[in-house]
Amino acid sequence: MRVVDTFSSVPHLLLGIFIVALFRPGVWPVVISVALTHWLSTARIVRAEVLSLRSRPYVDAAVSGGASRWRVAVRHLLPAVLPQAALAAVLMVPHAMWHESALSFLGLGLPTHTASLGTLIQTARGSLLAGQWWPTLFPGLFLIVPTLAIAGLAGAWRERINPRHRSELML
């Protein structure tokens, strides 16, 4: 967790700009930047879930029965943690979209001839200052609509994998 804390101490976008600035603009530097800056919250969620599962009676029973640490991790902890990790990864998709768009808007992400929402907004910025708002509307909507859709789907998924969460919301 020290590595996670170290990476968390630097803002995502600043770290992304640093990583992308090391390379020429392209797809792979953006992918590397997003991958290196977005695993932190998933790691924290997985660690918290594993720490809460380690004290469960069925894990204690497996250890008492002579199961190795590897077997306990694979047979008991991994299946319980995997849905939470998948949900965290799905929730990172909109954030990664915004991250890529911000890098491309700044001219550090994808090349200008490559289709990107950030480059579309960057090229439409001049028309926005001239009073033409519609060139920025559609790239902006294509950032906002998937964000809201994924958030809604993730909420439904969270209720499905953790029915306790629904009762906590009702209280």
N, C-alpha and C positions, 0 to 999 in steps of 0.2 A: 504493500500500500504506500510505501515511501515514494516509489516511482510514480504512482497515480497522483500523490500529493504534489510532487515536483512538477508534473505536467499540468496539474490543475492550477498551479500558481501563476501560469502565464495565460492570458486571455486566448480563446480559441482562434479568433481572427488574426491576432498578432502572430501567433505561432504558425498559422496557416500561411500568412504573408511571408514569413521567414522561410518556411519550407519551400514554397513555390518560387521565391526569389532565387533560390539556389540553382534552379533549372530554367530552361527556356520554356515559354508558355506552351502548354500542351495538355493532353488528357491525363497522362500518367502523373505529372506533378500534382495536379488537382486531386486525383484519386489518393495518392500518398498523403497529401495534406489532410484530406477528409478522414482517412483511415487513422492517421496518427493523432488527430485531435478529437475524435468522436468515440473512442473506446472507453474513455474514463468513466462515464456515468454507468455504462453497462458493467464494468468491472466492480464498481461500488455496489450495484444492485446484486450482482452474483455473490460477492463477498458477504453482504448482509444476509442474504438468503441462506448461504452455507452455514454461517455462524448460528442462525436461528434453528437450522435443521440438525446441527450436530448434537444438540441437547435433547432431541426427540427420543422417545422410548424405543422405537424400532431401530434407530441407529445404535443405541446402547445395546440392544439385544443382539444385533448383528456383530458388534465388536466382542461382546461377551461370548458369543457362539464361536469365535475364532476366525471371523472374516478378516482378511487383510485390509489395510487402509485403501488400497487400490480397488478392491472388490466393493467396499462400502461406498467409495466415491462413485464408481461406475453403476452399481446396482441401485443405490438408494439416493444419493445426493444429486447426481446428474439428471435423472428423470424429473426430480422435483424442481431443479433450478432451470432447466431448459426452457419451460414456458415463460418464466420471468425474463430470461435473457433474450428470448425471441421478441417479446413485447418491447423491451428496451431498445432492441435493434430496429424494430419497426418505427418506434417513436423518434429515432434518430434520423430517419429518412427526410422528413421536412427540414430538419435543422441542417442536414448535409446539402439539401437543395439551396437553402438560403446562403450557406457558406460558399458554395460554388458560384452562386450568382453574385455575391459580394466580391469575390476574387475576380470574376470576369468583369464586373462593373468597374473595378479599379484598374483593369487592364493587365492583371497579373495571372488570370486564370487561363481560360481557353483562348486560342488565337482569335483575332477579330473576324476572320472568315469562317469560323466554326459557329454553328447555331448554339446560342446560349441565352438564357433569359437575362443574365447580367449584361451581356453585350447588346441585347435588344434595348434594354432600358437605358444603357449608356448612349446608344446612338439616338434614341428618342428624347434624350434630355434637352437637347437644343430646341426641339419643337415645343417642349413643355414651357420653356422660357418665352417662347413666341406666342403662347396662348393656345396651342394645340395640345389638348390633354389626351386625346384618343390613342396616339401611338404608344403611350406608356400604360394605358389601361389594360390591354390584353396581356402583355408580359407580367404585369403586376397581378392580374387575376390568376394567371397560370402559376404563380407562386402561392397565392393565398388559398385558392380552392383545394389543391392537394393537401395543403397543411391542415385545413379544417376537416377534410374527408378522412385523412389518416388519424387525426385526433379523435374523431367520432368512432371510427372502426376500432381504434385501440381501446377506447373506453368500453365498448361492447365486449371486446376480447378480454379485457381485464375482469369484467363481471363474470364472464364465462369460466375463466380459469381460477378465479378466486371469488366464490359466492359470498364469502365473509365480507368482502369489500362493499357489496351492495347493502348489507345490513348496517355497516358502519356509516354509510352515507345517509341512511334513513334516520339515524339518531341525531 
